[in-house]
Amino acid sequence: MKTNNTNAMLSKVPEVTIYFWIIKILCTTVGETAADFLNVNLGFGLTGTSVVMGVLLLVALFFQFRAKKYTPSIYWLTVVLISIFGTLVTDNLTDNMGISLEVSTTVFSVVLMLTFVLWHAKEKTLSIHSIFTKRREAFYWLTILFTFALGTAAGDLMAESLGFGYLVTGIIVFAVIACFTVARRFGLNAVLAFWIIYIMTRPLGASLGDLLSQPQQFGGLGLGATITSAIFLLAILFIIIFLTVTKRDLVASSTEAATEMKGYAIFRQVAVVVSVLVLAAGSGYYWRHASLQDALPQAQAGQSVPAVQASPLGDLSSFKKIAEDTLSLVNAGDMSGAKTRVDDLEHSWDNAESKLKPMNKTKWTEVDNAIDKVLRQVRAVHQDAEACKTSLESLIAVTSTS
């Protein structure tokens, strides 16, 4: 009887096949675009979207924990929701609390590593094929939440703060995934390789989602969050139906975690992999940050001396113009048009972050906070015209003096 129960619990997670990775990337893409769709297009706002998705995630987890076996629809619905919620966790830290992406990436990396350490200390394995207790399942979903939050922070850091853009970020992450896939064939521990690749698929999917959804003038293909989310949700639904019928992702009862390396061998691999990742990420960040700093004198050289003296961030007239346009629309009672125009403000500011922030971090933060306040007010579910006017006037004043 114990063996039968174990096999039933083992089937609560899917086998790691090509279908697994395809749906995982699709889910991460939806996590990025669906969060934007609910936040911006439906006007839920960041806080409202977080509350709604948090409740839905808890409901999905309730049914997932109650299930006696792996059910594709329940499992992947939970992954989609945890992908969206993980994205919102990072977005809340950045937009509502003003925590930098560098700090978020570092903190989530440490928290995720501590989760792995605690999980292994309690269960002596990190294999998803060994999840036959509620505690292991809890560790599993907690780990997945942190991988999505970390992936969001790291992806945004690369694409926006460091100015690589969506396409280059996706290429870099794909190259890392390819390297670990090859390393797995040359002896890298399967469980270690799985979790590294799992983490990396988050920024890959997010970059893909941004590349497809963002406007062309800001480096995307301009499909929009609505169309992109719909396409990928339909793709996920189609694959889930296919797997439900064919059962091609069911874990075989013979699958065991006994193939994991033990003791010093796995400890050495983990130490080497973590060291390489930290060294590569740190060196890359330092190089890119130094490149952006070196570019500042050239950018400032093209400005007149009075402009440099008056504005530590350089010429902010383009952002001021968008704010003035938005204010005009609010004054005219066209709140829908104001919401559309303010999207240009967000995209333009995000794309300029890598160049402006190194110029003067204090002033950049001041303008960034003013822009965040405008976005919250203009995109609110119940828009307050006076509050919108006040935030826009404050932003115009800041961009005139910053």
N, C-alpha and C positions, 0 to 999 in steps of 0.2 A: 504493500500500500504506500509506503514512503517513496518508493521509486516512481510510482505512477503520479503522485503529487508533485514530485520534483520535475518530471517531464512536462506536466501541465503548466507549471510555473515557467519552465524554460521557454515555452512557446509564447510567453507574454511579450517577447521582443522578437523582431523579425531577423531572419538570417541576413548577414551582410553580403548582399549581392549587388550587381549593377543597378538593380531597381531601387535598392536602399539609397544609394548615393544620388541617383537621379531625383528621387522624391525629396531627399534631404536638401539638395540645392534649390529645388523648386520651393520648398517650404521656407528656406532662408530668404529667398527673393520676395516671397509673399510677406514675410515678416517685415521687410523694409517698406514695400509699396503699400501694403494694407494699413500699416500704422500711419503713413502719410495720408492715405485716402480717408480714414476715419477722422484724423486730426484736422486735416485741411478741407477736403472736399465736402465732408458731411458736417464740418464745423463743431465736432465734439470738443476740440481743444485737447491739449496734451494731458491735462489732469483728467478730464472726462473720459478720454480714450483709455487711459491707464486703468481707471476704475472699472469700466465696462469689460475690458479684456482680462483684468484680474479676476473678476467674478466668473467669466466664461471659462477661464483656465482652471479655476478651482472645481467647477462642475465637471469639466472633462477629466481632471485628475481623479475625481471621486469615482467616475465610472471606470476609468482605467485601473484603479486599485481594486475595484470590486470584481473586475473581469477574472475569469478562471483560466483564460488562455489568450493568446495573441489574437486580437481582432483588428485587422488593418484599418477599418474606419475609425475606431476609437483611438488606436495608437497614433495614427498620423494626424488626426484632428488635434490631439494633445500636442504633438510636435509643432503644428502650425500655430496654435495659440501660444505656446511657450516661446516660439520664435518671435511673435509679435510683442509679447510681454517683455521678453529680454531686450528687444530693441527699445521699448518704452522706458525701461529702467535706466538705460544709458542716456536716452534723450532727456529724461527728467533731471538726472544729475547734471547734465550739461546746460540745459536751457532754464530750468527752474531754480537750480541750486548754484549755478555758475562754476561748477567743478570742471577743470580742464580735461580734455581728452587724454592728455599725458598721464594725469593722475588716475583717471578712470581705468585706463588700460593697465597701469601698474597695479592698482588695487585689485581689479578683477583677476589679474594673473596670479597674484599672491593668494587670493581667496580660493581660486580654482585649484591651485596646487595644494593648499591646506585641506580642501575637500577630498582630493585624491589621497592624500596622506592619511586622513582620518578613515576614509573608506577602506583603504588597504589594511590599516592597523586593526580595524574591527572585523573585516571579512577575509583578509589574506588574498584577495583577488580583486581585479578591476575589470574582469571580462564581463561583457554583457550577456554571455552565454551561461553565466553562473548565477543569474538573478532569479533565485527561487525562494526568497524570503521578502517580506514587506520592507524590512530595513534596507536590504540591498536595492529594492526598487525605489525607495525614498532617496537613497544616495544617487541612484541613476538619474532621476528626474531633477534633483538639485544640481547635479553636475551639468546636465544639459542646459539648464537655465543659465548657469554661469558661463558656459561656452558661448551662448548666444549674446549675452551682455558683453563679454570680452571681445567677441568677434565684431560686434557693432562698434565698440569704442576704438578697436584697432583699425578697422576699415575706415571709419570717419577720420581718424587721426591721419592716416595715409592719404586719403583722397582730398580732404579739406585743409586740415591744419598744415600738412606738409606739401600740399598743392600738387600731388601726383595726378589727381583726376581719377574718374571712375575706371577708364579703360586700362591705364597703366597699373593702377592698384590691382585690378582683376588679373592682369598678366603676371604680376609679381607673386600674388597668392597662388595662382595656378602653378607657377614654377616651383614654389615650395611644396605643394601637394605632389607634384610629379617626382620631386626629389625623394620624398618619404615613401612614395609608392615603389620606386626603384630600390630604395634602401631596404624595404620590407622583403624584397626578393633576394637580397644579399645578406639576410640574417637578422634584420632589425625585428625586435619582438613584436608580434602581431597586435597585442593589446596596446602597446605604446604607440605603434604606428596608427592604429585605429583612432585613438583619441586625439593625436596631433592633427590628423587629416580632418577629423570631425570638427575641431575648432576652426581650422582654416577654411572649411567650406562656408562658414558664416560670412566672413568678409568677401568671399568669392561671390556668393549669392547676392549679398547686398550691393556689391559693385555692379553685378549684372542687372539688378533691379533698378538702380539709379541710372545706369547707362541707357536702359530702355525707356524709363519714365520721365527723366528730366528734360527740359526744353533744349533744343538744338544749340541755342546760343550759349548755353551753360555746359556743353560737353555731352549732352544726352541725345537720344534719338527722337524725343518728343512724343512718345506714345501716351504719356500721362499715367498717373497712379491708378486710375480707374481701369483703363484698358489693360495695363500690365498685370494688375491684380487678377482681373477676370481671366486672362489667358492662362496664367499659371495655376489658378485655382481649378480651372477646367482640366488642365493637364494632370494635376494631382488627382482629381476625381477619376479621370479615365484610368490612370495607372492603378489606383486603389481598387477599382472595379475589376480590372484585369487580374490583380493579385488575389483578390477575394475568390474569383472563379477558378484560377489556375493553381492557387496555393503554392506558388513558386518561391515565396519568401518564408515559408515555415521552417523553423529550426528543426533539424533532424534530431531524433531522440538520442542519437549516439554522440551528439556534440557535447564536448566536455571542456572544462577549463584546465585540464591537466597538462595541456601542452605549453602552458606558460612557463617561462624560465623562472627559476627561483634564486634566492640568495644574492650573492655577489654579482652574478652575471647580469641580472636585470637591473640591479642598483647601478652598475657601471654604465649600462646603456642609458638609463634615465639621466644620470649625471652628465654624460657626454652630450646627449640630445638637448637637455635644458641649457647647458653651457653654450652650445653652438647657437641655439635660438636667441639667447640673451645677448651674446656677443654680436651676432649678425644684426639683430634689431637695434641694439644700442649704437653700433657703428653706423648703420644706415640712417638712424635718426640724427646722429651727430653730423654726418656728412651732409644730409639734406638741410638741416638747420643752418649749418655753416654756409652752404650754398645760397640760401635765402638771405643770410646776413650780408654776404659778399655782394649780392645783387642790389642791396639798399643804396649804396653810394651812387650807382649808375642810375637808379630810378629817381633819386633825389636830384641828380645832376640836371635832369631835364626840366626841373621846376625852377621858377624864379625865386630869388632869395626871399622876398617878402612872403611868398606862399609857404616856404619851408618854415620861416619863423612863426607864421600865424597858425600853422597846422602841423603838429607833430606827426600826423598820419598822412600828410600830403593832401592832394586834391580830393575832397569828399563831395564835390558838387553833384556827381551822378546819383549818389545816395540821397542827397538833399532834394534833388529834382523828383525822385520817385516818391519821397515823403510828401512833397508839395502837391504832386499829382493826386496822391491818395487822399490828402486833406481836402482838396477841391472836390473830389468825388463824395466824400463824407458830407461836406457842406451842402452839396447838391442833393443829398438824400439817396445817392446811389451806393448803398452799402455792399451790394453784390459786386459792383465794379471795383470798389475799394479793396475788397477781399482778393480779387483777381490781380489788381495792380500791386498789392503788397507782396504777392508771390515773387515778383521780380526783385523786390527789395531783399527777400530772404536768399534767393539764388545768387544774386550779385554779391551780397555780403559774404556768403559762404565761400564763393570762388575767390574773393579777394583776401580771405583770412590769412593765407600763407604769406602774402606780401605785406599786409598792413600790420599784423600782430607783432612781428619782430621790430617794427619801427618804434613803437612805444606801447608796451603792454598795458600800462595804466589807462591811457587814453582809449586804446582799443576796447578794453573792458567796459569803459564808460559808454562808448557808442554801442557796443554789443548789448549791454543791458537795456539801453534805450530802444534798440530795435526789437529785442525780445518782448518788451512791454507793448510795443506797437502791434506785434504779431498776435499776442494774446488778446488784446482788445479788439482788433479788427476781425479776428477769426472766432471770436466768442460765439457760442450758440445763440445767446441772447445779447445781441450787440447793443451797446450803449453809445450813442452818437457823441455825447459830451465827453465820455471817457476816451473814445477814439481820438477826438480832436485834441484833448489834453496831451495824450501820449505822442501824437504826431507833432504837435507844436514843440514839445520837449525835445523830440528827436531832431527837428529842424534847427532848434537852437544849439544843440550839441554838435551837429555837423557843421554849423557855421563857425564854431569856436574851437573845434577839436582838430 
